[in-house]
Amino acid sequence: MQATIDANAVAQVGTRLYLRTLSGRSQELYPVWDKVLDILYEAERQLFAQEGQTEEHGKWEALSPRYAAWKEKHYPGMPILTLTGRFRGSMIDPSGQHHEERRPRSLTWGSHHLVSGGDDLGGIHAVGRANMPAREPIRVTQHNVNDIADTVVDYILDFDLSQPRQALETGY
C-alpha cells in the first residue's frame, strides 16, 4: 500500500486554516490593547517632557508673560500643561484618571480630567480659548502609528508580544 501526499493540497488546506486563524485574531484585538496603551503612555511621557515637541511638531506655544508670571509665583517650576500635576499624571500614567474604551477592533483613549463646568481639561487645551492658544496634549506621530501597527500585526500573526518586534524579522 502506498500513500501520496500532494504538497499543493496540504498547502491549500494549511493556508485556509492559517487565514481563518488570522481573520479571527484580527476581529478580536482586546489582547493587544495593553501593548498599544504602553506605546501611547510612553509617547505622552516624551511629549510632556519635551513640552509638546516631537519629530513632527514644535514645542507648545509659550505661556503669555502675564500668565507665566502668575504661574511661577503660585506653582513655581511647573512646565506648560502642568499646574498641579494631576492632568499630566493622567496622561502619562496608566493609573491616572483618563478615558479608555476598548472594543474588539478599536481603542479610544484620552484625557478625562474634568474641570468646573464639566469640560475636559485636555479638550480645552487641544482647541484653546480666546486668551489661550491650542496646545494638543495628545500628539500621535507617524513613529507612534508605525509602532502601534507593528504591535497589532505581531498579535494577529500570533507572535510573542513580550518579545521585541518579530514580524519585521520574518518579512511582514
Biotite code that builds the C-alpha atoms (Angstrom):
import biotite.structure as struc

atoms = struc.array([
    struc.Atom([0.000, 0.000, 0.000], chain_id="A", res_id=1, res_name="MET", atom_name="CA", element="C"),
    struc.Atom([1.160, 3.467, -0.797], chain_id="A", res_id=2, res_name="GLN", atom_name="CA", element="C"),
    struc.Atom([0.003, 6.911, 0.116], chain_id="A", res_id=3, res_name="ALA", atom_name="CA", element="C"),
    struc.Atom([0.705, 10.008, -1.872], chain_id="A", res_id=4, res_name="THR", atom_name="CA", element="C"),
    struc.Atom([0.672, 13.322, -0.166], chain_id="A", res_id=5, res_name="ILE", atom_name="CA", element="C"),
    struc.Atom([0.074, 16.190, -2.528], chain_id="A", res_id=6, res_name="ASP", atom_name="CA", element="C"),
    struc.Atom([2.017, 19.173, -1.202], chain_id="A", res_id=7, res_name="ALA", atom_name="CA", element="C"),
    struc.Atom([-0.259, 21.595, -3.068], chain_id="A", res_id=8, res_name="ASN", atom_name="CA", element="C"),
    struc.Atom([-3.379, 20.158, -1.450], chain_id="A", res_id=9, res_name="ALA", atom_name="CA", element="C"),
    struc.Atom([-1.759, 20.253, 2.000], chain_id="A", res_id=10, res_name="VAL", atom_name="CA", element="C"),
    struc.Atom([-0.614, 23.823, 1.408], chain_id="A", res_id=11, res_name="ALA", atom_name="CA", element="C"),
    struc.Atom([-4.118, 24.873, 0.373], chain_id="A", res_id=12, res_name="GLN", atom_name="CA", element="C"),
    struc.Atom([-5.677, 23.363, 3.492], chain_id="A", res_id=13, res_name="VAL", atom_name="CA", element="C"),
    struc.Atom([-2.954, 24.818, 5.691], chain_id="A", res_id=14, res_name="GLY", atom_name="CA", element="C"),
    struc.Atom([-3.287, 28.221, 4.085], chain_id="A", res_id=15, res_name="THR", atom_name="CA", element="C"),
    struc.Atom([-7.077, 28.223, 4.575], chain_id="A", res_id=16, res_name="ARG", atom_name="CA", element="C"),
    struc.Atom([-6.677, 27.304, 8.258], chain_id="A", res_id=17, res_name="LEU", atom_name="CA", element="C"),
    struc.Atom([-3.975, 29.939, 8.740], chain_id="A", res_id=18, res_name="TYR", atom_name="CA", element="C"),
    struc.Atom([-6.039, 32.656, 7.062], chain_id="A", res_id=19, res_name="LEU", atom_name="CA", element="C"),
    struc.Atom([-9.100, 31.689, 9.131], chain_id="A", res_id=20, res_name="ARG", atom_name="CA", element="C"),
    struc.Atom([-6.985, 31.999, 12.289], chain_id="A", res_id=21, res_name="THR", atom_name="CA", element="C"),
    struc.Atom([-5.602, 35.369, 11.200], chain_id="A", res_id=22, res_name="LEU", atom_name="CA", element="C"),
    struc.Atom([-9.080, 36.591, 10.349], chain_id="A", res_id=23, res_name="SER", atom_name="CA", element="C"),
    struc.Atom([-10.350, 35.572, 13.773], chain_id="A", res_id=24, res_name="GLY", atom_name="CA", element="C"),
    struc.Atom([-7.449, 37.244, 15.590], chain_id="A", res_id=25, res_name="ARG", atom_name="CA", element="C"),
    struc.Atom([-7.966, 40.449, 13.602], chain_id="A", res_id=26, res_name="SER", atom_name="CA", element="C"),
    struc.Atom([-11.607, 40.593, 14.746], chain_id="A", res_id=27, res_name="GLN", atom_name="CA", element="C"),
    struc.Atom([-10.780, 40.417, 18.473], chain_id="A", res_id=28, res_name="GLU", atom_name="CA", element="C"),
    struc.Atom([-7.941, 42.792, 19.294], chain_id="A", res_id=29, res_name="LEU", atom_name="CA", element="C"),
    struc.Atom([-8.620, 43.028, 23.044], chain_id="A", res_id=30, res_name="TYR", atom_name="CA", element="C"),
    struc.Atom([-5.395, 41.180, 23.953], chain_id="A", res_id=31, res_name="PRO", atom_name="CA", element="C"),
    struc.Atom([-3.217, 43.740, 22.152], chain_id="A", res_id=32, res_name="VAL", atom_name="CA", element="C"),
    struc.Atom([-4.714, 46.913, 23.661], chain_id="A", res_id=33, res_name="TRP", atom_name="CA", element="C"),
    struc.Atom([-2.441, 46.847, 26.734], chain_id="A", res_id=34, res_name="ASP", atom_name="CA", element="C"),
    struc.Atom([0.641, 46.919, 24.473], chain_id="A", res_id=35, res_name="LYS", atom_name="CA", element="C"),
    struc.Atom([-0.879, 49.724, 22.384], chain_id="A", res_id=36, res_name="VAL", atom_name="CA", element="C"),
    struc.Atom([-1.553, 51.715, 25.561], chain_id="A", res_id=37, res_name="LEU", atom_name="CA", element="C"),
    struc.Atom([2.078, 51.187, 26.599], chain_id="A", res_id=38, res_name="ASP", atom_name="CA", element="C"),
    struc.Atom([3.094, 52.878, 23.332], chain_id="A", res_id=39, res_name="ILE", atom_name="CA", element="C"),
    struc.Atom([0.672, 55.761, 23.906], chain_id="A", res_id=40, res_name="LEU", atom_name="CA", element="C"),
    struc.Atom([1.763, 56.335, 27.512], chain_id="A", res_id=41, res_name="TYR", atom_name="CA", element="C"),
    struc.Atom([5.425, 56.353, 26.504], chain_id="A", res_id=42, res_name="GLU", atom_name="CA", element="C"),
    struc.Atom([4.635, 58.825, 23.714], chain_id="A", res_id=43, res_name="ALA", atom_name="CA", element="C"),
    struc.Atom([2.827, 61.035, 26.254], chain_id="A", res_id=44, res_name="GLU", atom_name="CA", element="C"),
    struc.Atom([5.738, 60.860, 28.725], chain_id="A", res_id=45, res_name="ARG", atom_name="CA", element="C"),
    struc.Atom([8.054, 62.067, 25.970], chain_id="A", res_id=46, res_name="GLN", atom_name="CA", element="C"),
    struc.Atom([5.566, 64.704, 24.813], chain_id="A", res_id=47, res_name="LEU", atom_name="CA", element="C"),
    struc.Atom([5.225, 66.249, 28.273], chain_id="A", res_id=48, res_name="PHE", atom_name="CA", element="C"),
    struc.Atom([8.971, 66.002, 28.942], chain_id="A", res_id=49, res_name="ALA", atom_name="CA", element="C"),
    struc.Atom([9.664, 67.883, 25.687], chain_id="A", res_id=50, res_name="GLN", atom_name="CA", element="C"),
    struc.Atom([6.790, 70.364, 26.169], chain_id="A", res_id=51, res_name="GLU", atom_name="CA", element="C"),
    struc.Atom([4.967, 69.186, 23.070], chain_id="A", res_id=52, res_name="GLY", atom_name="CA", element="C"),
    struc.Atom([7.913, 68.776, 20.765], chain_id="A", res_id=53, res_name="GLN", atom_name="CA", element="C"),
    struc.Atom([8.042, 65.669, 18.579], chain_id="A", res_id=54, res_name="THR", atom_name="CA", element="C"),
    struc.Atom([9.855, 64.862, 15.367], chain_id="A", res_id=55, res_name="GLU", atom_name="CA", element="C"),
    struc.Atom([6.785, 66.254, 13.570], chain_id="A", res_id=56, res_name="GLU", atom_name="CA", element="C"),
    struc.Atom([5.744, 69.172, 15.802], chain_id="A", res_id=57, res_name="HIS", atom_name="CA", element="C"),
    struc.Atom([7.398, 72.082, 17.504], chain_id="A", res_id=58, res_name="GLY", atom_name="CA", element="C"),
    struc.Atom([7.036, 72.835, 21.206], chain_id="A", res_id=59, res_name="LYS", atom_name="CA", element="C"),
    struc.Atom([3.741, 74.002, 22.622], chain_id="A", res_id=60, res_name="TRP", atom_name="CA", element="C"),
    struc.Atom([3.334, 77.755, 22.334], chain_id="A", res_id=61, res_name="GLU", atom_name="CA", element="C"),
    struc.Atom([4.846, 79.663, 25.247], chain_id="A", res_id=62, res_name="ALA", atom_name="CA", element="C"),
    struc.Atom([2.642, 80.988, 28.027], chain_id="A", res_id=63, res_name="LEU", atom_name="CA", element="C"),
    struc.Atom([1.699, 84.642, 27.918], chain_id="A", res_id=64, res_name="SER", atom_name="CA", element="C"),
    struc.Atom([4.076, 86.760, 30.041], chain_id="A", res_id=65, res_name="PRO", atom_name="CA", element="C"),
    struc.Atom([1.265, 87.643, 32.459], chain_id="A", res_id=66, res_name="ARG", atom_name="CA", element="C"),
    struc.Atom([0.144, 84.039, 32.992], chain_id="A", res_id=67, res_name="TYR", atom_name="CA", element="C"),
    struc.Atom([3.741, 82.783, 33.118], chain_id="A", res_id=68, res_name="ALA", atom_name="CA", element="C"),
    struc.Atom([4.467, 85.240, 35.972], chain_id="A", res_id=69, res_name="ALA", atom_name="CA", element="C"),
    struc.Atom([1.306, 84.196, 37.863], chain_id="A", res_id=70, res_name="TRP", atom_name="CA", element="C"),
    struc.Atom([2.096, 80.507, 37.362], chain_id="A", res_id=71, res_name="LYS", atom_name="CA", element="C"),
    struc.Atom([5.700, 80.907, 38.524], chain_id="A", res_id=72, res_name="GLU", atom_name="CA", element="C"),
    struc.Atom([4.507, 82.699, 41.658], chain_id="A", res_id=73, res_name="LYS", atom_name="CA", element="C"),
    struc.Atom([1.827, 80.140, 42.554], chain_id="A", res_id=74, res_name="HIS", atom_name="CA", element="C"),
    struc.Atom([3.233, 76.935, 41.007], chain_id="A", res_id=75, res_name="TYR", atom_name="CA", element="C"),
    struc.Atom([6.985, 77.504, 40.706], chain_id="A", res_id=76, res_name="PRO", atom_name="CA", element="C"),
    struc.Atom([8.868, 75.366, 38.229], chain_id="A", res_id=77, res_name="GLY", atom_name="CA", element="C"),
    struc.Atom([5.817, 73.739, 36.683], chain_id="A", res_id=78, res_name="MET", atom_name="CA", element="C"),
    struc.Atom([6.094, 73.392, 32.879], chain_id="A", res_id=79, res_name="PRO", atom_name="CA", element="C"),
    struc.Atom([3.429, 74.085, 30.255], chain_id="A", res_id=80, res_name="ILE", atom_name="CA", element="C"),
    struc.Atom([0.261, 71.977, 30.644], chain_id="A", res_id=81, res_name="LEU", atom_name="CA", element="C"),
    struc.Atom([1.243, 71.167, 34.209], chain_id="A", res_id=82, res_name="THR", atom_name="CA", element="C"),
    struc.Atom([-0.225, 73.130, 37.085], chain_id="A", res_id=83, res_name="LEU", atom_name="CA", element="C"),
    struc.Atom([-0.788, 70.678, 39.936], chain_id="A", res_id=84, res_name="THR", atom_name="CA", element="C"),
    struc.Atom([0.452, 67.631, 38.015], chain_id="A", res_id=85, res_name="GLY", atom_name="CA", element="C"),
    struc.Atom([-2.868, 65.765, 38.106], chain_id="A", res_id=86, res_name="ARG", atom_name="CA", element="C"),
    struc.Atom([-3.672, 66.299, 34.424], chain_id="A", res_id=87, res_name="PHE", atom_name="CA", element="C"),
    struc.Atom([-0.131, 65.439, 33.330], chain_id="A", res_id=88, res_name="ARG", atom_name="CA", element="C"),
    struc.Atom([-0.251, 62.349, 35.544], chain_id="A", res_id=89, res_name="GLY", atom_name="CA", element="C"),
    struc.Atom([-3.492, 61.220, 33.959], chain_id="A", res_id=90, res_name="SER", atom_name="CA", element="C"),
    struc.Atom([-1.853, 61.372, 30.541], chain_id="A", res_id=91, res_name="MET", atom_name="CA", element="C"),
    struc.Atom([1.446, 59.646, 31.329], chain_id="A", res_id=92, res_name="ILE", atom_name="CA", element="C"),
    struc.Atom([0.468, 57.104, 33.983], chain_id="A", res_id=93, res_name="ASP", atom_name="CA", element="C"),
    struc.Atom([-1.930, 54.200, 33.361], chain_id="A", res_id=94, res_name="PRO", atom_name="CA", element="C"),
    struc.Atom([-3.242, 54.510, 36.911], chain_id="A", res_id=95, res_name="SER", atom_name="CA", element="C"),
    struc.Atom([-4.250, 58.145, 36.314], chain_id="A", res_id=96, res_name="GLY", atom_name="CA", element="C"),
    struc.Atom([-7.729, 59.412, 35.541], chain_id="A", res_id=97, res_name="GLN", atom_name="CA", element="C"),
    struc.Atom([-8.197, 59.051, 31.784], chain_id="A", res_id=98, res_name="HIS", atom_name="CA", element="C"),
    struc.Atom([-10.793, 57.916, 29.265], chain_id="A", res_id=99, res_name="HIS", atom_name="CA", element="C"),
    struc.Atom([-10.403, 54.427, 27.876], chain_id="A", res_id=100, res_name="GLU", atom_name="CA", element="C"),
    struc.Atom([-12.863, 52.462, 25.791], chain_id="A", res_id=101, res_name="GLU", atom_name="CA", element="C"),
    struc.Atom([-11.852, 49.045, 24.481], chain_id="A", res_id=102, res_name="ARG", atom_name="CA", element="C"),
    struc.Atom([-13.796, 47.355, 21.724], chain_id="A", res_id=103, res_name="ARG", atom_name="CA", element="C"),
    struc.Atom([-12.965, 44.294, 19.631], chain_id="A", res_id=104, res_name="PRO", atom_name="CA", element="C"),
    struc.Atom([-11.479, 46.353, 16.794], chain_id="A", res_id=105, res_name="ARG", atom_name="CA", element="C"),
    struc.Atom([-10.920, 49.804, 18.275], chain_id="A", res_id=106, res_name="SER", atom_name="CA", element="C"),
    struc.Atom([-9.394, 51.525, 21.251], chain_id="A", res_id=107, res_name="LEU", atom_name="CA", element="C"),
    struc.Atom([-10.368, 55.034, 22.320], chain_id="A", res_id=108, res_name="THR", atom_name="CA", element="C"),
    struc.Atom([-8.075, 56.695, 24.821], chain_id="A", res_id=109, res_name="TRP", atom_name="CA", element="C"),
    struc.Atom([-7.537, 60.213, 26.058], chain_id="A", res_id=110, res_name="GLY", atom_name="CA", element="C"),
    struc.Atom([-7.924, 62.674, 28.865], chain_id="A", res_id=111, res_name="SER", atom_name="CA", element="C"),
    struc.Atom([-10.836, 62.665, 31.253], chain_id="A", res_id=112, res_name="HIS", atom_name="CA", element="C"),
    struc.Atom([-9.784, 65.386, 33.659], chain_id="A", res_id=113, res_name="HIS", atom_name="CA", element="C"),
    struc.Atom([-12.974, 67.311, 34.274], chain_id="A", res_id=114, res_name="LEU", atom_name="CA", element="C"),
    struc.Atom([-12.848, 70.898, 35.464], chain_id="A", res_id=115, res_name="VAL", atom_name="CA", element="C"),
    struc.Atom([-15.588, 73.212, 36.721], chain_id="A", res_id=116, res_name="SER", atom_name="CA", element="C"),
    struc.Atom([-18.416, 73.298, 34.220], chain_id="A", res_id=117, res_name="GLY", atom_name="CA", element="C"),
    struc.Atom([-17.791, 69.659, 33.301], chain_id="A", res_id=118, res_name="GLY", atom_name="CA", element="C"),
    struc.Atom([-15.360, 70.379, 30.469], chain_id="A", res_id=119, res_name="ASP", atom_name="CA", element="C"),
    struc.Atom([-12.412, 68.067, 29.886], chain_id="A", res_id=120, res_name="ASP", atom_name="CA", element="C"),
    struc.Atom([-9.123, 69.872, 30.528], chain_id="A", res_id=121, res_name="LEU", atom_name="CA", element="C"),
    struc.Atom([-7.384, 68.032, 27.695], chain_id="A", res_id=122, res_name="GLY", atom_name="CA", element="C"),
    struc.Atom([-10.100, 69.083, 25.263], chain_id="A", res_id=123, res_name="GLY", atom_name="CA", element="C"),
    struc.Atom([-9.890, 72.695, 26.425], chain_id="A", res_id=124, res_name="ILE", atom_name="CA", element="C"),
    struc.Atom([-6.144, 72.753, 25.813], chain_id="A", res_id=125, res_name="HIS", atom_name="CA", element="C"),
    struc.Atom([-6.452, 70.961, 22.475], chain_id="A", res_id=126, res_name="ALA", atom_name="CA", element="C"),
    struc.Atom([-8.767, 73.583, 20.986], chain_id="A", res_id=127, res_name="VAL", atom_name="CA", element="C"),
    struc.Atom([-7.648, 76.611, 23.012], chain_id="A", res_id=128, res_name="GLY", atom_name="CA", element="C"),
    struc.Atom([-9.656, 79.602, 24.093], chain_id="A", res_id=129, res_name="ARG", atom_name="CA", element="C"),
    struc.Atom([-9.802, 83.260, 23.097], chain_id="A", res_id=130, res_name="ALA", atom_name="CA", element="C"),
    struc.Atom([-6.994, 84.071, 25.547], chain_id="A", res_id=131, res_name="ASN", atom_name="CA", element="C"),
    struc.Atom([-5.161, 80.714, 25.281], chain_id="A", res_id=132, res_name="MET", atom_name="CA", element="C"),
    struc.Atom([-3.597, 79.123, 22.199], chain_id="A", res_id=133, res_name="PRO", atom_name="CA", element="C"),
    struc.Atom([-4.331, 75.483, 21.413], chain_id="A", res_id=134, res_name="ALA", atom_name="CA", element="C"),
    struc.Atom([-1.781, 73.088, 22.866], chain_id="A", res_id=135, res_name="ARG", atom_name="CA", element="C"),
    struc.Atom([-2.517, 69.483, 21.931], chain_id="A", res_id=136, res_name="GLU", atom_name="CA", element="C"),
    struc.Atom([-1.923, 67.207, 24.923], chain_id="A", res_id=137, res_name="PRO", atom_name="CA", element="C"),
    struc.Atom([-2.008, 64.188, 22.591], chain_id="A", res_id=138, res_name="ILE", atom_name="CA", element="C"),
    struc.Atom([0.165, 64.132, 19.506], chain_id="A", res_id=139, res_name="ARG", atom_name="CA", element="C"),
    struc.Atom([0.336, 60.781, 17.757], chain_id="A", res_id=140, res_name="VAL", atom_name="CA", element="C"),
    struc.Atom([3.326, 60.803, 15.445], chain_id="A", res_id=141, res_name="THR", atom_name="CA", element="C"),
    struc.Atom([3.969, 58.622, 12.422], chain_id="A", res_id=142, res_name="GLN", atom_name="CA", element="C"),
    struc.Atom([6.536, 56.767, 14.525], chain_id="A", res_id=143, res_name="HIS", atom_name="CA", element="C"),
    struc.Atom([3.785, 56.020, 17.095], chain_id="A", res_id=144, res_name="ASN", atom_name="CA", element="C"),
    struc.Atom([1.410, 54.880, 14.336], chain_id="A", res_id=145, res_name="VAL", atom_name="CA", element="C"),
    struc.Atom([4.088, 52.562, 12.949], chain_id="A", res_id=146, res_name="ASN", atom_name="CA", element="C"),
    struc.Atom([4.805, 51.101, 16.406], chain_id="A", res_id=147, res_name="ASP", atom_name="CA", element="C"),
    struc.Atom([1.104, 50.524, 17.005], chain_id="A", res_id=148, res_name="ILE", atom_name="CA", element="C"),
    struc.Atom([0.627, 48.920, 13.580], chain_id="A", res_id=149, res_name="ALA", atom_name="CA", element="C"),
    struc.Atom([3.666, 46.683, 14.124], chain_id="A", res_id=150, res_name="ASP", atom_name="CA", element="C"),
    struc.Atom([2.314, 45.600, 17.521], chain_id="A", res_id=151, res_name="THR", atom_name="CA", element="C"),
    struc.Atom([-1.120, 44.787, 16.114], chain_id="A", res_id=152, res_name="VAL", atom_name="CA", element="C"),
    struc.Atom([0.412, 42.838, 13.223], chain_id="A", res_id=153, res_name="VAL", atom_name="CA", element="C"),
    struc.Atom([2.597, 40.883, 15.673], chain_id="A", res_id=154, res_name="ASP", atom_name="CA", element="C"),
    struc.Atom([-0.536, 40.000, 17.646], chain_id="A", res_id=155, res_name="TYR", atom_name="CA", element="C"),
    struc.Atom([-2.524, 38.956, 14.564], chain_id="A", res_id=156, res_name="ILE", atom_name="CA", element="C"),
    struc.Atom([0.377, 36.788, 13.387], chain_id="A", res_id=157, res_name="LEU", atom_name="CA", element="C"),
    struc.Atom([0.493, 35.244, 16.889], chain_id="A", res_id=158, res_name="ASP", atom_name="CA", element="C"),
    struc.Atom([3.984, 36.371, 17.798], chain_id="A", res_id=159, res_name="PHE", atom_name="CA", element="C"),
    struc.Atom([5.011, 36.641, 21.445], chain_id="A", res_id=160, res_name="ASP", atom_name="CA", element="C"),
    struc.Atom([4.166, 40.238, 22.404], chain_id="A", res_id=161, res_name="LEU", atom_name="CA", element="C"),
    struc.Atom([6.584, 40.134, 25.337], chain_id="A", res_id=162, res_name="SER", atom_name="CA", element="C"),
    struc.Atom([9.442, 39.972, 22.834], chain_id="A", res_id=163, res_name="GLN", atom_name="CA", element="C"),
    struc.Atom([10.765, 42.770, 20.582], chain_id="A", res_id=164, res_name="PRO", atom_name="CA", element="C"),
    struc.Atom([9.143, 43.247, 17.179], chain_id="A", res_id=165, res_name="ARG", atom_name="CA", element="C"),
    struc.Atom([9.121, 39.905, 15.352], chain_id="A", res_id=166, res_name="GLN", atom_name="CA", element="C"),
    struc.Atom([7.071, 40.265, 12.173], chain_id="A", res_id=167, res_name="ALA", atom_name="CA", element="C"),
    struc.Atom([9.717, 42.643, 10.849], chain_id="A", res_id=168, res_name="LEU", atom_name="CA", element="C"),
    struc.Atom([12.292, 39.872, 11.123], chain_id="A", res_id=169, res_name="GLU", atom_name="CA", element="C"),
    struc.Atom([10.135, 37.479, 9.118], chain_id="A", res_id=170, res_name="THR", atom_name="CA", element="C"),
    struc.Atom([9.402, 39.945, 6.333], chain_id="A", res_id=171, res_name="GLY", atom_name="CA", element="C"),
    struc.Atom([5.958, 41.275, 7.329], chain_id="A", res_id=172, res_name="TYR", atom_name="CA", element="C"),
])
